[in-house]
Amino acid sequence: MLALDFPPATLDAVVGMYSIIHLPRAEQVEMLRKIVAWLKPGGWVLANFGAEELAGKEAENWLQEEKGWMFWSGWGTEGTLDKVKEVGLEVVVQETVEDETDAKFLWILARKREL
């Protein structure tokens, strides 16, 4: 997803469901910076992140699949909210939800600050 490239200030909204969490933490911040650059002033982001701090976790056979390698990382709720604000987003709605596998996710609806 870091290979994506759009012209600056051309998107009204970006949605990232269960995707950004699969990047290493430093790359999550890089992805957020790219998203903010693509958004028009006042543009929206809907995304989820890990609610618990996790430097990195790998699963070799995720979902019991032979080729099911998976990676997760996250800053936790407070760390993520700090990073989201640092890149120029204003969190409008946040909610922590526990899914069926006992993982907790922070869902945010945020808006690009207008200059």
C-alpha positions, -999 to 999 in steps of 0.1 A, spaced: 0 0 0 30 23 5 35 21 -33 2 39 -39 5 74 -52 -22 100 -59 -18 137 -67 -19 159 -37 -53 172 -24 -74 152 -48 -93 128 -26 -124 136 -5 -120 105 17 -98 74 23 -110 42 40 -86 17 55 -102 -13 71 -79 -39 87 -50 -28 65 -28 -2 81 -23 -25 111 -3 -49 89 25 -23 84 54 -18 108 47 11 131 71 35 114 54 27 80 20 33 95 30 69 102 44 72 67 11 58 53 -9 83 73 13 112 60 7 100 24 -31 98 31 -31 134 45 -12 146 15 -38 131 -9 -68 145 10 -84 178 1 -87 202 30 -116 189 52 -112 154 37 -121 124 57 -103 92 69 -121 62 83 -97 35 95 -90 11 123 -58 4 143 -48 -19 171 -61 -7 204 -32 -23 222 5 -14 218 23 -40 198 59 -35 184 53 -63 160 39 -98 158 42 -124 131 21 -156 125 37 -181 102 6 -201 95 -22 -176 100 -56 -191 97 -39 -225 95 -29 -219 59 4 -231 44 11 -197 29 -8 -177 55 20 -155 69 7 -123 86 22 -94 104 6 -68 128 18 -38 148 4 -8 165 9 21 188 -21 14 210 -50 38 214 -32 68 229 -1 64 207 -22 61 176 -43 91 184 -11 111 189 3 99 155 -30 107 138 -30 142 152 7 147 144 1 141 107 -26 168 105 -58 149 112 -85 159 137 -103 129 153 -140 134 151 -152 100 163 -132 72 180 -145 39 193 -127 8 206 -144 -24 196 -135 -60 206 -139 -84 177 -147 -121 178 -111 -132 183 -105 -111 214 -85 -84 195 -94 -48 203 -95 -23 175 -95 15 177 -118 29 149 -114 65 140 -132 89 118 -109 119 113 -108 150 92 -79 167 75 -74 201 92 -81 230 69 -53 255 65 
